Amino acid sequence: MCMFTLSPHASTAETTRRSRLHIAPRDLVERFGLPLPGSGDRKISGSYTFTDLRGDVITMYDWKATALYDGRSEADLPTVKTFWASKEPAEFCVAARGTVDIRAFARWLEANVAWT
Protein backbone atom coordinates (compact mmCIF):
# COMPACT_ATOMS: atom_id res chain seq x y z
CA MET A 1 0.00 0.00 0.00
CA CYS A 2 1.34 3.44 -0.96
CA MET A 3 1.53 5.89 1.93
CA PHE A 4 1.31 8.99 -0.29
CA THR A 5 -0.70 9.94 -3.35
CA LEU A 6 -0.10 12.73 -5.82
CA SER A 7 -3.06 15.06 -5.21
CA PRO A 8 -2.71 18.15 -7.42
CA HIS A 9 -6.16 19.47 -6.51
CA ALA A 10 -5.73 19.19 -2.72
CA SER A 11 -5.77 22.55 -0.97
CA THR A 12 -2.41 23.71 0.37
CA ALA A 13 -4.07 26.38 2.54
CA GLU A 14 -2.76 26.48 6.09
CA THR A 15 0.29 24.34 5.33
CA THR A 16 3.42 25.20 7.29
CA ARG A 17 6.99 24.83 6.11
CA ARG A 18 8.47 21.84 7.93
CA SER A 19 11.70 20.88 6.18
CA ARG A 20 13.72 20.80 2.98
CA LEU A 21 14.38 17.85 0.68
CA HIS A 22 17.16 17.33 -1.82
CA ILE A 23 16.21 15.47 -4.97
CA ALA A 24 16.83 15.86 -8.69
CA PRO A 25 14.00 17.83 -10.33
CA ARG A 26 14.10 15.49 -13.34
CA ASP A 27 13.39 12.52 -11.02
CA LEU A 28 10.20 14.25 -9.87
CA VAL A 29 9.12 15.03 -13.43
CA GLU A 30 9.77 11.45 -14.56
CA ARG A 31 7.83 10.03 -11.64
CA PHE A 32 4.93 12.51 -11.35
CA GLY A 33 4.83 14.49 -14.59
CA LEU A 34 5.29 18.22 -14.90
CA PRO A 35 4.82 20.21 -11.69
CA LEU A 36 1.91 22.50 -11.01
CA PRO A 37 2.54 26.05 -12.29
CA GLY A 38 4.60 28.47 -10.24
CA SER A 39 3.44 31.24 -7.98
CA GLY A 40 2.29 34.65 -9.17
CA ASP A 41 5.18 36.32 -7.35
CA ARG A 42 7.66 34.19 -9.37
CA LYS A 43 9.36 32.79 -6.25
CA ILE A 44 8.17 29.26 -7.07
CA SER A 45 8.55 27.78 -10.55
CA GLY A 46 6.64 24.58 -9.81
CA SER A 47 5.21 22.40 -7.05
CA TYR A 48 3.76 19.00 -6.28
CA THR A 49 1.01 18.31 -3.74
CA PHE A 50 0.37 14.97 -2.08
CA THR A 51 -1.91 13.49 0.56
CA ASP A 52 -1.14 10.73 3.02
CA LEU A 53 -3.44 7.89 4.08
CA ARG A 54 -5.20 10.17 6.59
CA GLY A 55 -5.80 12.86 3.98
CA ASP A 56 -3.19 15.21 5.44
CA VAL A 57 -1.58 17.44 2.83
CA ILE A 58 2.10 17.80 1.99
CA THR A 59 3.45 20.07 -0.73
CA MET A 60 6.95 20.52 -2.08
CA TYR A 61 8.25 23.36 -4.19
CA ASP A 62 11.39 25.09 -5.35
CA TRP A 63 12.05 28.49 -3.74
CA LYS A 64 13.73 31.27 -5.69
CA ALA A 65 15.70 28.61 -7.58
CA THR A 66 15.21 29.74 -11.18
CA ALA A 67 15.57 32.72 -13.49
CA LEU A 68 11.79 33.11 -13.17
CA TYR A 69 12.56 34.73 -9.81
CA ASP A 70 15.75 36.57 -10.80
CA GLY A 71 16.64 36.69 -14.48
CA ARG A 72 19.72 38.87 -14.09
CA SER A 73 22.85 37.25 -15.51
CA GLU A 74 24.74 37.87 -12.26
CA ALA A 75 22.12 35.82 -10.38
CA ASP A 76 23.29 32.80 -12.40
CA LEU A 77 20.03 30.91 -11.96
CA PRO A 78 18.86 28.28 -14.45
CA THR A 79 15.83 28.76 -16.64
CA VAL A 80 12.70 26.99 -15.47
CA LYS A 81 13.08 24.43 -18.27
CA THR A 82 16.75 23.76 -17.37
CA PHE A 83 15.95 23.47 -13.65
CA TRP A 84 13.20 20.88 -14.11
CA ALA A 85 15.34 18.87 -16.56
CA SER A 86 18.31 18.75 -14.16
CA LYS A 87 19.64 15.43 -12.86
CA GLU A 88 21.48 17.24 -10.05
CA PRO A 89 19.81 17.24 -6.63
CA ALA A 90 18.15 20.56 -5.82
CA GLU A 91 16.62 21.86 -2.64
CA PHE A 92 12.84 21.79 -2.30
CA CYS A 93 10.84 23.28 0.54
CA VAL A 94 8.31 20.98 2.18
CA ALA A 95 5.16 22.32 3.79
CA ALA A 96 2.45 20.23 5.40
CA ARG A 97 -0.85 20.36 7.22
CA GLY A 98 -1.70 17.77 9.82
CA THR A 99 0.56 15.07 11.16
CA VAL A 100 2.41 14.13 7.99
CA ASP A 101 5.48 11.95 8.60
CA ILE A 102 8.16 13.95 6.76
CA ARG A 103 10.81 11.22 7.20
CA ALA A 104 8.48 8.63 5.65
CA PHE A 105 7.69 11.04 2.83
CA ALA A 106 11.40 11.58 2.14
CA ARG A 107 12.02 7.80 2.13
CA TRP A 108 9.10 7.30 -0.25
CA LEU A 109 10.54 9.93 -2.59
CA GLU A 110 14.06 8.58 -2.11
CA ALA A 111 15.16 12.10 -1.16
CA ASN A 112 17.47 13.46 1.50
CA VAL A 113 15.76 15.50 4.20
CA ALA A 114 17.17 18.58 5.93
CA TRP A 115 15.33 20.00 8.93
CA THR A 116 14.78 23.75 9.08
C-alpha positions as CSV (number, residue, x, y, z in Angstrom):
1,M,0.0,0.0,0.0
2,C,1.3,3.4,-1.0
3,M,1.5,5.9,1.9
4,F,1.3,9.0,-0.3
5,T,-0.7,9.9,-3.3
6,L,-0.1,12.7,-5.8
7,S,-3.1,15.1,-5.2
8,P,-2.7,18.2,-7.4
9,H,-6.2,19.5,-6.5
10,A,-5.7,19.2,-2.7
11,S,-5.8,22.6,-1.0
12,T,-2.4,23.7,0.4
13,A,-4.1,26.4,2.5
14,E,-2.8,26.5,6.1
15,T,0.3,24.3,5.3
16,T,3.4,25.2,7.3
17,R,7.0,24.8,6.1
18,R,8.5,21.8,7.9
19,S,11.7,20.9,6.2
20,R,13.7,20.8,3.0
21,L,14.4,17.9,0.7
22,H,17.2,17.3,-1.8
23,I,16.2,15.5,-5.0
24,A,16.8,15.9,-8.7
25,P,14.0,17.8,-10.3
26,R,14.1,15.5,-13.3
27,D,13.4,12.5,-11.0
28,L,10.2,14.3,-9.9
29,V,9.1,15.0,-13.4
30,E,9.8,11.5,-14.6
31,R,7.8,10.0,-11.6
32,F,4.9,12.5,-11.4
33,G,4.8,14.5,-14.6
34,L,5.3,18.2,-14.9
35,P,4.8,20.2,-11.7
36,L,1.9,22.5,-11.0
37,P,2.5,26.0,-12.3
38,G,4.6,28.5,-10.2
39,S,3.4,31.2,-8.0
40,G,2.3,34.7,-9.2
41,D,5.2,36.3,-7.4
42,R,7.7,34.2,-9.4
43,K,9.4,32.8,-6.3
44,I,8.2,29.3,-7.1
45,S,8.5,27.8,-10.6
46,G,6.6,24.6,-9.8
47,S,5.2,22.4,-7.1
48,Y,3.8,19.0,-6.3
49,T,1.0,18.3,-3.7
50,F,0.4,15.0,-2.1
51,T,-1.9,13.5,0.6
52,D,-1.1,10.7,3.0
53,L,-3.4,7.9,4.1
54,R,-5.2,10.2,6.6
55,G,-5.8,12.9,4.0
56,D,-3.2,15.2,5.4
57,V,-1.6,17.4,2.8
58,I,2.1,17.8,2.0
59,T,3.5,20.1,-0.7
60,M,6.9,20.5,-2.1
61,Y,8.3,23.4,-4.2
62,D,11.4,25.1,-5.3
63,W,12.0,28.5,-3.7
64,K,13.7,31.3,-5.7
65,A,15.7,28.6,-7.6
66,T,15.2,29.7,-11.2
67,A,15.6,32.7,-13.5
68,L,11.8,33.1,-13.2
69,Y,12.6,34.7,-9.8
70,D,15.8,36.6,-10.8
71,G,16.6,36.7,-14.5
72,R,19.7,38.9,-14.1
73,S,22.9,37.3,-15.5
74,E,24.7,37.9,-12.3
75,A,22.1,35.8,-10.4
76,D,23.3,32.8,-12.4
77,L,20.0,30.9,-12.0
78,P,18.9,28.3,-14.4
79,T,15.8,28.8,-16.6
80,V,12.7,27.0,-15.5
81,K,13.1,24.4,-18.3
82,T,16.7,23.8,-17.4
83,F,16.0,23.5,-13.7
84,W,13.2,20.9,-14.1
85,A,15.3,18.9,-16.6
86,S,18.3,18.8,-14.2
87,K,19.6,15.4,-12.9
88,E,21.5,17.2,-10.1
89,P,19.8,17.2,-6.6
90,A,18.2,20.6,-5.8
91,E,16.6,21.9,-2.6
92,F,12.8,21.8,-2.3
93,C,10.8,23.3,0.5
94,V,8.3,21.0,2.2
95,A,5.2,22.3,3.8
96,A,2.5,20.2,5.4
97,R,-0.8,20.4,7.2
98,G,-1.7,17.8,9.8
99,T,0.6,15.1,11.2
100,V,2.4,14.1,8.0
101,D,5.5,12.0,8.6
102,I,8.2,14.0,6.8
103,R,10.8,11.2,7.2
104,A,8.5,8.6,5.6
105,F,7.7,11.0,2.8
106,A,11.4,11.6,2.1
107,R,12.0,7.8,2.1
108,W,9.1,7.3,-0.3
109,L,10.5,9.9,-2.6
110,E,14.1,8.6,-2.1
111,A,15.2,12.1,-1.2
112,N,17.5,13.5,1.5
113,V,15.8,15.5,4.2
114,A,17.2,18.6,5.9
115,W,15.3,20.0,8.9
116,T,14.8,23.8,9.1
